[in-house]
């Protein structure tokens, strides 16, 4: 595993400390790795949704939505899911 040195804001440092103290995580590294995994998973899901919507448009023969509108629809759906 690669070691990294990062600088974080005081509020974020306080949050990390609280997570470790609550025994939710055992270390700051565990928290950061979990956050990165979640972000990567979310990014992958967004990509899958965009591909599916684009394929749906292709399969329909035509789409009235622009790529920007499709991206916005994805963002809107994500907000509903959260």
BELHUBEL-V708859 format. One record per helix or strand. SS is the DSSP state (H for helix, E for strand). FROM is the first residue (numbers start at 1). TO is the last residue. If there is no record, write none. Layout:
BEGIN
ss-><SS:SS>
from-><FROM:FROM>
to-><TO:TO>
END
This chain:
BEGIN
ss-><H:H:H>
from-><10:28:67>
to-><21:60:81>
END
